[in-house]
Amino acid sequence: MTLFDAPHTLQDEDQIASITKRLKRAHGQLGGVVRMLEEGSSCEDIVIQMAAVGKAINTAAFTLISASLKERLVDPDIESGPMTEKLQKLFLSLA
């Protein structure tokens, strides 16, 4: 079985809670950005908040990938070559 044959679902409840919390925070920040735009806040302030939202989402994604990798590495049935290639693509999709 390879990484491509069986999609991975994160099992670590602590990591799931951490990622969920980060994404909920980013969701709230994004709502704040919309309000700032509607209320006529400065472009600089809005862009700073948008950058914070983007960073929060990317951090959540990187955390998800790394936690998933950790779980997959303990599975002796996984071939490392295809897994490495797939994870590289996931990381690059965030760039």
C-alpha positions, -999 to +999 in steps of 0.1 A: +000+000+000+013+035-008+003+069+003-015+074-030-037+043-024-051+053+010-057+090+018-048+098+054-071+112+080-055+127+110-061+107+142-043+128+168-072+145+187-048+171+203-036+181+169-071+182+155-082+205+183-051+227+179-057+230+141-094+236+146-088+263+171-063+281+148-087+279+119-116+293+140-094+322+151-085+328+114-122+327+106-129+354+132-100+375+119-113+373+084-147+386+096-128+414+111-111+422+078-144+424+061-157+448+087-126+469+084-131+471+047-168+480+050-160+506+077-133+523+056-102+513+075-069+521+060-055+498+033-024+493+054-044+481+084-065+458+063-035+443+045-018+437+078-048+418+091-051+399+058-015+388+062-022+376+097-052+355+084-030+340+057-003+331+081-028+315+105-042+294+077-008+284+064+004+275+099-027+253+103-020+236+069+017+230+078+007+216+112-018+193+095+008+181+070+035+175+097+011+157+121-001+135+092+035+128+083+043+118+118+014+094+119+023+079+085+059+074+094+050+049+121+031+028+095+055+001+083+034-006+052+040+029+037+067+032+010+088+063+017+094+074-019+057+080-029+050+095+005+079+120+002+067+130-033+032+135-021+042+156+009+065+177-012+035+186-034+014+194-004+041+217+010+047+234-023+009+240-028+012+263+002+041+284-013 
